[in-house]
Amino acid sequence: QVQLVESGGGLVQAGGSLRLSCAASGGLISINIMGWYRQAPGKQRELVATISSGGTTKYVDSVKGRFTIYRDNAKRTVSLQMNSLKPEDTAVYYCNADIKTVRDPYRYREHWGQGTLVTVSS
């Protein structure tokens, strides 16, 4: 069974940095797009950044120039380096990946991690 396990959340002061990591495991054949989403209290979940298997990246405007998404295809990991954090970045951050598995080898299915809380104090 596929698992996406996140780590690296926590409490940081405004202007500080955090690095989130996510590792995929369990019956994988291949991974297409990987990314990070976030959900702030009382708000809808939003896309933060994505990265293709070839390394093409995409960011929401509010994090451009501050966040960088990385991927290691061999290790099946995706990371999010977050710099110059702002209080409005406070949210639960979720890892997301489109994965082809042994149980369903004909198509990519979306999988989610359990979420990790990032709190930025002012």
Accessible surface in RSA format (square Angstrom, percent):
REM  Atomic radii and reference values for relative SASA: ProtOr
REM  Chains: A
REM  Algorithm: Lee & Richards
REM  Probe-radius: 1.40
REM  Slices: 20
REM RES _ NUM      All-atoms   Total-Side   Main-Chain    Non-polar    All polar
REM                ABS   REL    ABS   REL    ABS   REL    ABS   REL    ABS   REL
RES GLN A   1   174.57  97.6 129.42  94.6  45.15 107.5  39.49  84.0 135.08 102.5
RES VAL A   2    21.68  14.3   5.32   4.8  16.36  39.4   5.32   4.6  16.36  44.4
RES GLN A   3   109.48  61.2 105.48  77.1   4.00   9.5  23.08  49.1  86.40  65.5
RES LEU A   4     9.19   5.1   0.36   0.3   8.83  22.2   0.36   0.3   8.83  23.8
RES VAL A   5    79.84  52.5  75.89  68.7   3.94   9.5  75.89  65.9   3.94  10.7
RES GLU A   6     9.72   5.6   0.00   0.0   9.72  23.1   0.00   0.0   9.72   7.9
RES SER A   7    63.79  53.9  58.45  78.0   5.33  12.3  43.51  92.6  20.28  28.4
RES GLY A   8    36.14  44.6   0.00   N/A  36.14  44.6  24.40  67.0  11.74  26.3
RES GLY A   9    29.82  36.8   0.00   N/A  29.82  36.8   2.93   8.0  26.89  60.2
RES GLY A  10    30.22  37.3   0.00   N/A  30.22  37.3  29.91  82.1   0.32   0.7
RES LEU A  11   131.35  73.2  99.47  71.2  31.88  80.1  99.47  69.9  31.88  85.8
RES VAL A  12    24.31  16.0  18.40  16.7   5.91  14.2  24.31  21.1   0.00   0.0
RES GLN A  13   135.81  75.9 133.36  97.5   2.45   5.8  36.77  78.3  99.04  75.1
RES ALA A  14    49.57  45.6  26.70  41.2  22.88  52.0  27.06  38.1  22.51  59.6
RES GLY A  15    55.40  68.3   0.00   N/A  55.40  68.3  29.49  80.9  25.92  58.0
RES GLY A  16    22.18  27.3   0.00   N/A  22.18  27.3  21.31  58.5   0.87   1.9
RES SER A  17    58.10  49.1  38.65  51.6  19.45  44.8  22.11  47.1  35.99  50.4
RES LEU A  18    34.15  19.0  29.25  20.9   4.91  12.3  34.15  24.0   0.00   0.0
RES ARG A  19   112.44  47.2  98.90  50.4  13.54  32.2  44.53  60.9  67.92  41.2
RES LEU A  20     0.00   0.0   0.00   0.0   0.00   0.0   0.00   0.0   0.00   0.0
RES SER A  21    40.12  33.9  39.89  53.2   0.24   0.6  22.69  48.3  17.43  24.4
RES CYS A  22     1.14   0.9   0.00   0.0   1.14   2.7   0.95   2.4   0.19   0.2
RES ALA A  23    44.97  41.4  43.51  67.2   1.46   3.3  43.51  61.3   1.46   3.9
RES ALA A  24     7.31   6.7   0.00   0.0   7.31  16.6   0.00   0.0   7.31  19.4
RES SER A  25    53.57  45.3  51.47  68.7   2.10   4.8  38.86  82.8  14.71  20.6
RES GLY A  26    29.54  36.4   0.00   N/A  29.54  36.4  20.91  57.4   8.62  19.3
RES GLY A  27    40.41  49.8   0.00   N/A  40.41  49.8  25.87  71.0  14.54  32.6
RES LEU A  28    15.55   8.7   0.05   0.0  15.50  39.0   0.05   0.0  15.50  41.7
RES ILE A  29    82.61  47.0  58.38  43.5  24.23  58.4  62.25  44.8  20.36  55.3
RES SER A  30    39.87  33.7  32.66  43.6   7.21  16.6  37.02  78.8   2.85   4.0
RES ILE A  31    19.85  11.3   7.76   5.8  12.08  29.1   7.76   5.6  12.08  32.8
RES ASN A  32    54.91  37.9  53.44  51.6   1.48   3.6   3.17   7.6  51.75  50.0
RES ILE A  33    57.81  32.9  57.74  43.0   0.06   0.2  57.74  41.6   0.06   0.2
RES MET A  34     1.06   0.5   1.06   0.7   0.00   0.0   0.00   0.0   1.06   1.4
RES GLY A  35     0.64   0.8   0.00   N/A   0.64   0.8   0.50   1.4   0.14   0.3
RES TRP A  36     0.00   0.0   0.00   0.0   0.00   0.0   0.00   0.0   0.00   0.0
RES TYR A  37    49.91  23.3  49.91  28.4   0.00   0.0  20.98  15.8  28.93  35.7
RES ARG A  38    15.33   6.4  15.17   7.7   0.16   0.4   2.90   4.0  12.44   7.5
RES GLN A  39    63.22  35.4  59.52  43.5   3.70   8.8  10.87  23.1  52.35  39.7
RES ALA A  40    21.34  19.6  17.77  27.4   3.58   8.1  18.04  25.4   3.30   8.7
RES PRO A  41   116.15  84.7  88.17  80.4  27.98 101.7 100.46  82.9  15.69  97.5
RES GLY A  42    93.04 114.7   0.00   N/A  93.04 114.7  45.85 125.8  47.19 105.7
RES LYS A  43   144.32  70.4 131.69  80.8  12.63  30.1  82.27  74.0  62.05  66.1
RES GLN A  44   161.52  90.3 148.13 108.3  13.39  31.9  53.03 112.9 108.49  82.3
RES ARG A  45    92.65  38.9  67.35  34.3  25.30  60.2  24.29  33.2  68.36  41.4
RES GLU A  46    69.98  40.2  65.34  49.4   4.64  11.0  31.48  60.9  38.49  31.4
RES LEU A  47    55.59  31.0  49.12  35.1   6.47  16.3  49.12  34.5   6.47  17.4
RES VAL A  48     0.00   0.0   0.00   0.0   0.00   0.0   0.00   0.0   0.00   0.0
RES ALA A  49     0.00   0.0   0.00   0.0   0.00   0.0   0.00   0.0   0.00   0.0
RES THR A  50    20.95  14.9  20.95  21.2   0.00   0.0  11.88  16.0   9.07  13.7
RES ILE A  51    11.14   6.3  10.90   8.1   0.24   0.6  11.14   8.0   0.00   0.0
RES SER A  52    23.20  19.6  22.48  30.0   0.72   1.7  19.58  41.7   3.62   5.1
RES SER A  53    57.32  48.4  46.39  61.9  10.93  25.2  18.41  39.2  38.91  54.5
RES GLY A  54    75.51  93.1   0.00   N/A  75.51  93.1  39.02 107.1  36.49  81.7
RES GLY A  55    40.45  49.9   0.00   N/A  40.45  49.9  22.44  61.6  18.01  40.3
RES THR A  56   102.41  72.8  91.14  92.4  11.27  26.9  65.28  87.7  37.12  56.1
RES THR A  57    58.88  41.9  35.37  35.9  23.51  56.0  12.05  16.2  46.82  70.8
RES LYS A  58   132.08  64.4 127.58  78.3   4.49  10.7  74.96  67.5  57.12  60.8
RES TYR A  59    44.84  20.9  34.09  19.4  10.75  28.0  28.75  21.6  16.08  19.8
RES VAL A  60    42.40  27.9  35.50  32.1   6.90  16.6  42.40  36.8   0.00   0.0
RES ASP A  61   111.32  78.0  94.98  94.5  16.34  38.6  36.02  84.8  75.30  75.1
RES SER A  62    61.30  51.8  40.98  54.7  20.32  46.8  51.41 109.5   9.89  13.9
RES VAL A  63     0.00   0.0   0.00   0.0   0.00   0.0   0.00   0.0   0.00   0.0
RES LYS A  64   119.04  58.1  98.55  60.5  20.49  48.8  56.09  50.5  62.95  67.1
RES GLY A  65    87.17 107.5   0.00   N/A  87.17 107.5  44.00 120.7  43.17  96.7
RES ARG A  66    29.18  12.3  24.80  12.6   4.38  10.4  24.51  33.5   4.67   2.8
RES PHE A  67     5.60   2.8   0.00   0.0   5.60  14.6   0.00   0.0   5.60  16.0
RES THR A  68    52.36  37.2  52.36  53.1   0.00   0.0  24.15  32.4  28.21  42.6
RES ILE A  69     5.27   3.0   0.00   0.0   5.27  12.7   0.00   0.0   5.27  14.3
RES TYR A  70   100.78  47.1  98.80  56.2   1.98   5.2  67.31  50.6  33.47  41.3
RES ARG A  71    45.08  18.9   9.73   5.0  35.35  84.2   8.39  11.5  36.69  22.2
RES ASP A  72    52.99  37.1  47.87  47.6   5.12  12.1  21.24  50.0  31.75  31.7
RES ASN A  73    85.43  58.9  65.22  63.0  20.21  48.7  35.13  84.6  50.30  48.6
RES ALA A  74    98.22  90.3  58.39  90.1  39.83  90.6  70.06  98.7  28.16  74.6
RES LYS A  75   151.05  73.7 130.62  80.1  20.43  48.6  81.42  73.3  69.63  74.2
RES ARG A  76    90.98  38.2  89.43  45.6   1.56   3.7  15.69  21.4  75.29  45.6
RES THR A  77    33.68  24.0  33.59  34.1   0.10   0.2  24.82  33.3   8.86  13.4
RES VAL A  78     0.42   0.3   0.00   0.0   0.42   1.0   0.42   0.4   0.00   0.0
RES SER A  79    13.26  11.2  13.01  17.4   0.25   0.6   0.33   0.7  12.92  18.1
RES LEU A  80     0.00   0.0   0.00   0.0   0.00   0.0   0.00   0.0   0.00   0.0
RES GLN A  81    38.38  21.5  38.32  28.0   0.06   0.1  13.72  29.2  24.66  18.7
RES MET A  82     0.00   0.0   0.00   0.0   0.00   0.0   0.00   0.0   0.00   0.0
RES ASN A  83    58.33  40.2  58.33  56.4   0.00   0.0  15.45  37.2  42.88  41.4
RES SER A  84    59.12  50.0  54.42  72.6   4.70  10.8  19.01  40.5  40.11  56.2
RES LEU A  85     2.19   1.2   0.00   0.0   2.19   5.5   0.00   0.0   2.19   5.9
RES LYS A  86    85.75  41.8  85.34  52.4   0.41   1.0  39.28  35.4  46.47  49.5
RES PRO A  87    55.41  40.4  48.27  44.0   7.15  26.0  48.67  40.2   6.74  41.9
RES GLU A  88   121.69  69.9  95.97  72.6  25.72  61.2  62.49 120.9  59.19  48.3
RES ASP A  89     0.64   0.4   0.64   0.6   0.00   0.0   0.00   0.0   0.64   0.6
RES THR A  90    34.06  24.2  31.49  31.9   2.56   6.1  29.74  39.9   4.32   6.5
RES ALA A  91     1.29   1.2   0.70   1.1   0.59   1.3   1.29   1.8   0.00   0.0
RES VAL A  92    44.57  29.3  44.43  40.2   0.14   0.3  44.43  38.6   0.14   0.4
RES TYR A  93     0.00   0.0   0.00   0.0   0.00   0.0   0.00   0.0   0.00   0.0
RES TYR A  94    34.80  16.2  34.80  19.8   0.00   0.0   9.05   6.8  25.75  31.7
RES CYS A  95     0.00   0.0   0.00   0.0   0.00   0.0   0.00   0.0   0.00   0.0
RES ASN A  96     8.19   5.6   8.19   7.9   0.00   0.0   0.00   0.0   8.19   7.9
RES ALA A  97     0.00   0.0   0.00   0.0   0.00   0.0   0.00   0.0   0.00   0.0
RES ASP A  98    37.60  26.3  37.60  37.4   0.00   0.0   4.57  10.8  33.03  32.9
RES ILE A  99     0.89   0.5   0.00   0.0   0.89   2.2   0.00   0.0   0.89   2.4
RES LYS A 100    49.16  24.0  49.16  30.2   0.00   0.0   5.82   5.2  43.33  46.2
RES THR A 101    16.40  11.7  16.04  16.3   0.36   0.9  10.83  14.6   5.57   8.4
RES VAL A 102    99.55  65.5  87.06  78.8  12.49  30.1  87.77  76.3  11.79  32.0
RES ARG A 103   207.89  87.3 171.68  87.5  36.21  86.2  68.73  93.9 139.16  84.3
RES ASP A 104    29.12  20.4  27.66  27.5   1.46   3.5  18.36  43.2  10.76  10.7
RES PRO A 105    50.34  36.7  40.56  37.0   9.78  35.6  40.56  33.5   9.78  60.8
RES TYR A 106   193.59  90.4 164.67  93.7  28.92  75.3 122.21  91.8  71.39  88.0
RES ARG A 107   137.07  57.6 131.84  67.2   5.23  12.5  48.20  65.9  88.87  53.9
RES TYR A 108    91.46  42.7  65.59  37.3  25.87  67.3  42.76  32.1  48.70  60.0
RES ARG A 109   112.67  47.3 108.12  55.1   4.55  10.8  40.86  55.8  71.81  43.5
RES GLU A 110    99.50  57.1  72.93  55.2  26.58  63.3  20.02  38.7  79.49  64.9
RES HIS A 111    45.51  24.9  42.17  29.3   3.34   8.5  26.74  27.6  18.77  21.8
RES TRP A 112    94.13  37.8  67.23  32.5  26.91  63.2  54.76  29.2  39.38  63.9
RES GLY A 113     8.83  10.9   0.00   N/A   8.83  10.9   1.61   4.4   7.22  16.2
RES GLN A 114   116.38  65.1  82.99  60.7  33.39  79.5  69.98 149.0  46.40  35.2
RES GLY A 115    14.37  17.7   0.00   N/A  14.37  17.7   0.42   1.2  13.95  31.2
RES THR A 116    20.90  14.9  14.98  15.2   5.92  14.1   8.82  11.8  12.08  18.3
RES LEU A 117   102.48  57.1  92.81  66.4   9.66  24.3  92.81  65.2   9.66  26.0
RES VAL A 118     0.00   0.0   0.00   0.0   0.00   0.0   0.00   0.0   0.00   0.0
RES THR A 119    45.00  32.0  45.00  45.6   0.00   0.0  36.11  48.5   8.88  13.4
RES VAL A 120     7.08   4.7   0.00   0.0   7.08  17.1   0.00   0.0   7.08  19.2
RES SER A 121    41.82  35.3  35.29  47.1   6.53  15.0  35.04  74.6   6.78   9.5
RES SER A 122   128.84 108.9  68.00  90.8  60.84 140.1  55.45 118.1  73.39 102.8
END  Absolute sums over single chains surface
CHAIN  1 A     6607.5       5062.8       1544.7       3427.1       3180.3
END  Absolute sums over all chains
TOTAL          6607.5       5062.8       1544.7       3427.1       3180.3
